[in-house]
Amino acid sequence: MNFVCYPKCTTCQKAKKWLDEKGIKYELRDIKENNPSYDELKKWYKASGQPLKKFFNTSGLLYKSMELKNKLPNMSEEEQLKILATDGMLVKRPLLIKDNTVLIGFKEKDYEELFK
């Protein structure tokens, strides 16, 4: 199981604490140091069942400075995935990847459901 996060992110810290308190083992990956590749993002996106827009960190400075809010609706899925693969700070986090399940962000209820 992979836990892809940005260690300075408070939401990531909460998710990590939750996993640690439950004694759940995971492989930690710093998204800033080891950005997900196009192929990884495409695989995770398909497995998540979520719209691709959910993978964007819409509150991030980079997202805002690139004006992606206005650009994404006119971009193909492939173009969006390529942009996501350029910088980990564009990707919403944390990402929890377990088997064929991908959780985006941290909602305690979703984590509890996955590990019950």
Contact map, one row per residue, 1 for C-alpha under 8 A:
11100000000000000000000011100000000000000000000000000000000000000000000000000000000000000000000111100000000000000000
11110000000000000000000001111000000000000000000000000000000000000000000000000000000000000000001111000000000000000000
11111000000000000000000001111000000000000000000000000000000000000000000000000000000000000000011110000000000000000000
01111100000000000000000000011110000000000000000000000000000000000000000000000000000000000000111100000000000000000000
00111110100100000000000000011110000000000000000000000000000000000000000000000000000000000000111000000000000000000000
00011111100100000000000000000111000000000000000000000000000000000000000000000000000000000000110000000000000000000000
00001111110110000000000000000100000000000000000000000000000000000000000000000000000000000000000000000000000000000000
00000111110110000000000000000000000000000000000000000000000000000000000000000000000000000000000000000000000000000000
00001111111110000000000000000000000000000000000000000000000000000000000000000000000000000000000000000000000000000000
00000011111111000000000000000000000000000000000000000000000000000000000000000000000000000000000000000000000000000000
00000000111111100000000000000000000000000000000000000000000000000000000000000000000000000000110000000000110000000000
00001111111111110000000000000000000000000000000000000000000000000000000000000000000000000000110000000000110000000000
00000011111111111000000000000000000000000000000000000000000000000000000000000000000000000000000000000000000000000000
00000000011111111100000000000000000000000000000000000000000000000000000000000000000000000000000000000000010000000000
00000000001111111110000000000000000000000000000000000000000000000000000000000000000000000000010000000000010100000000
00000000000111111111000000000000000000000000000000000000000000000000000000000000000000000000000000000000000000000000
00000000000011111111100000000000000000000000000000000000000000000000000000000000000000000000000000000000000000000000
00000000000001111111110000000000000000000000000000000000000000000000000000000000000000000000000000000000000000000000
00000000000000111111111110000000000000000000000000000000000000000000000000000000000000000000000000000000000000000000
00000000000000011111111110000000000000000000000000000000000000000000000000000000000000000000000000000000000000000000
00000000000000001111111100000000000000000000000000000000000000000000000000000000000000000000000000000000000000000000
00000000000000000111111100000000000000000000000000000000000000000000000000000000000000000000000000000000000000000000
00000000000000000011111110000000000000000000000000000000000000000000000000000000000000000000000000000000000000000000
00000000000000000011111111000000000000000000000000000000000000000000000000000000000000000000000000000000000000000000
10000000000000000011001111100000000000000000000000000000000000000000000000000000000000000000000000000000000000000000
11100000000000000000000111110000000000000000000000000000000000000000000000000000000000000000000000000000000000000000
11100000000000000000000011111000000000000000000000000000000000000000000000000000000000000000000000000000000000000000
01111000000000000000000001111100000000000000000000000000000000000000000000000000000000000000000000000000000000000000
01111000000000000000000000111110010000000000000000000000000000000000000000000000000000000000000000000000000000000000
00011110000000000000000000011111111000000000000000000000000000000000000000000000000000000000000000000000000000000000
00011100000000000000000000001111111100000000000000000000000000000000000000000000000000011000000000000000000000000000
00000100000000000000000000000111111000000000000000000000000000000000000000000000000000111000000000000000000000000000
00000000000000000000000000000111111000000000000000000000000000000000000000000000000000010000000000000000000000000000
00000000000000000000000000001111111100000000000000000000000000000000000000000000000000010000000000000000000000000000
00000000000000000000000000000111111110000000000000000000000000000000000000000000000011110000000000000000000000000000
00000000000000000000000000000010011111011000000000000000000000000000000000000000000010010000000000000000000000000000
00000000000000000000000000000000001111111000000000000000000000000000000000000000000010000000000000000000000000000000
00000000000000000000000000000000000111111100000000000000000000000000000000000000110110000000000000000000000000000000
00000000000000000000000000000000000011111110000000000000000000000000000000000000000000000000000000000000000000000000
00000000000000000000000000000000000111111111000000000000000000000000000000000000000000000000000000000000000000000000
00000000000000000000000000000000000111111111100000000000000000000000000000000000100110000000000000000000000000000000
00000000000000000000000000000000000001111111110000000000000000000000000000000000100000000000000000000000000000000000
00000000000000000000000000000000000000111111111000000000000000000000000000000000000000000000000000000000000000000000
00000000000000000000000000000000000000011111111100000000000000000000000000000000000000000000000010000100000000000000
00000000000000000000000000000000000000001111111111110010000000000000000000000000000000000000000000000100000000000000
00000000000000000000000000000000000000000111111111000000000000000000000000000000000000000000000000000000000000000000
00000000000000000000000000000000000000000011111110000000000000000000000000000000000000000000000000011100000000000000
00000000000000000000000000000000000000000001111111000000000000000000000000000000000000000000000000011110000000000000
00000000000000000000000000000000000000000000111111100000000000000000000000000000000000000000000000000000000000000000
00000000000000000000000000000000000000000000110111110100000000000000000000000000000000000000000000000000000000000000
00000000000000000000000000000000000000000000100011111110000000000000000000000000000000000000000000000000000000000000
00000000000000000000000000000000000000000000100001111111000000000000000000001001000000000000000000000000000000000000
00000000000000000000000000000000000000000000000000111111000000000000000000000000000000000000000000000000000000000000
00000000000000000000000000000000000000000000000001111111100000000000000000000000000000000001000000000001000000000000
00000000000000000000000000000000000000000000100000111111100000000000000000000000000000000011000000000001000000000000
00000000000000000000000000000000000000000000000000011111110000100000000000000000000100000111000000000000000000000000
00000000000000000000000000000000000000000000000000000111111100100000000000000000000000001111100000000000000000000000
00000000000000000000000000000000000000000000000000000001111100110000100000000000000000000101000000000000000000000000
00000000000000000000000000000000000000000000000000000000111110110000000000000000000000000000000000000000000000000000
00000000000000000000000000000000000000000000000000000000111111110000000000000000000000001100000000000000000000000000
00000000000000000000000000000000000000000000000000000000001111111000000000000000000000000000000000000000000000000000
00000000000000000000000000000000000000000000000000000000000111111100000000000000000000001100000000000000000000000000
00000000000000000000000000000000000000000000000000000001111111111111100000000000000000000100000000000000000000000000
00000000000000000000000000000000000000000000000000000000011111111111100000000000000000000000000000000000000000000000
00000000000000000000000000000000000000000000000000000000000011111111000000000000000000000000000000000000000000000000
00000000000000000000000000000000000000000000000000000000000001111111000000000000000000000000000000000000000000000000
00000000000000000000000000000000000000000000000000000000000000111111111000000000000000000000000000000000000000000000
00000000000000000000000000000000000000000000000000000000000000111111111100000000000000000000000000000000000000000000
00000000000000000000000000000000000000000000000000000000010000110011111110000000000000000000000000000000000000000000
00000000000000000000000000000000000000000000000000000000000000000011111110000000000000000000000000000000000000000000
00000000000000000000000000000000000000000000000000000000000000000011111111100000000000000000000000000000000000000000
00000000000000000000000000000000000000000000000000000000000000000001111111100001000000000000000000000000000000000000
00000000000000000000000000000000000000000000000000000000000000000000111111100000000000000000000000000000000000000000
00000000000000000000000000000000000000000000000000000000000000000000001111110000000000000000000000000000000000000000
00000000000000000000000000000000000000000000000000000000000000000000001111111011000000000000000000000000000000000000
00000000000000000000000000000000000000000000000000000000000000000000000001111111000000000000000000000000000000000000
00000000000000000000000000000000000000000000000000010000000000000000000000111111100000000000000000000000000000000000
00000000000000000000000000000000000000000000000000000000000000000000000000011111110000000000000000000000000000000000
00000000000000000000000000000000000000000000000000000000000000000000000000111111111000000000000000000000000000000000
00000000000000000000000000000000000000000000000000010000000000000000000100111111111100000000000000000000000000000000
00000000000000000000000000000000000001001100000000000000000000000000000000001111111110000000000000000000000000000000
00000000000000000000000000000000000001000000000000000000000000000000000000000111111111000000000000000000000000000000
00000000000000000000000000000000000000000000000000000000000000000000000000000011111111100000000000000000000000000000
00000000000000000000000000000000000001001000000000000001000000000000000000000001111111110110000000000000000000000000
00000000000000000000000000000000001111001000000000000000000000000000000000000000111111110000000000000000000000000000
00000000000000000000000000000000001000000000000000000000000000000000000000000000011111110000000000000000000000000000
00000000000000000000000000000001001000000000000000000000000000000000000000000000001111111110000000000000000000000000
00000000000000000000000000000011111100000000000000000000000000000000000000000000000111111110000000000000000000000000
00000000000000000000000000000011000000000000000000000000100101000000000000000000000000111111000000000000000000000000
00000000000000000000000000000000000000000000000000000001110101100000000000000000000100111111000000000000000000000000
00000000000000000000000000000000000000000000000000000011100000000000000000000000000100111111100000000000000000000000
00000000000000000000000000000000000000000000000000000111110000000000000000000000000000001111111000000001100000000000
00011100001100000000000000000000000000000000000000000000100000000000000000000000000000000011111000000001110000000000
00111100001100100000000000000000000000000000000000000000000000000000000000000000000000000001111100000001110000000000
01111000000000000000000000000000000000000000000000000000000000000000000000000000000000000001111110000111100000000000
11110000000000000000000000000000000000000000000000000000000000000000000000000000000000000000011111001111000000000000
11100000000000000000000000000000000000000001000000000000000000000000000000000000000000000000001111111110000000000000
11000000000000000000000000000000000000000000000000000000000000000000000000000000000000000000000111111100000000000000
10000000000000000000000000000000000000000000000000000000000000000000000000000000000000000000000011111000000000000000
00000000000000000000000000000000000000000000001100000000000000000000000000000000000000000000000011111100000000000000
00000000000000000000000000000000000000000000001100000000000000000000000000000000000000000000000111111110000000000000
00000000000000000000000000000000000000000001101100000000000000000000000000000000000000000000001111011111000000000000
00000000000000000000000000000000000000000000000100000000000000000000000000000000000000000000001110001111110001100000
00000000000000000000000000000000000000000000000000000110000000000000000000000000000000000001111100000111110000000000
00000000001100000000000000000000000000000000000000000000000000000000000000000000000000000001111000000011111000000000
00000000001101100000000000000000000000000000000000000000000000000000000000000000000000000000110000000011111101100000
00000000000000000000000000000000000000000000000000000000000000000000000000000000000000000000000000000000111111100000
00000000000000100000000000000000000000000000000000000000000000000000000000000000000000000000000000000000011111110000
00000000000000000000000000000000000000000000000000000000000000000000000000000000000000000000000000000000001111111000
00000000000000000000000000000000000000000000000000000000000000000000000000000000000000000000000000000010011111111100
00000000000000000000000000000000000000000000000000000000000000000000000000000000000000000000000000000010011111111110
00000000000000000000000000000000000000000000000000000000000000000000000000000000000000000000000000000000000111111111
00000000000000000000000000000000000000000000000000000000000000000000000000000000000000000000000000000000000011111111
00000000000000000000000000000000000000000000000000000000000000000000000000000000000000000000000000000000000001111111
00000000000000000000000000000000000000000000000000000000000000000000000000000000000000000000000000000000000000111111
00000000000000000000000000000000000000000000000000000000000000000000000000000000000000000000000000000000000000011111
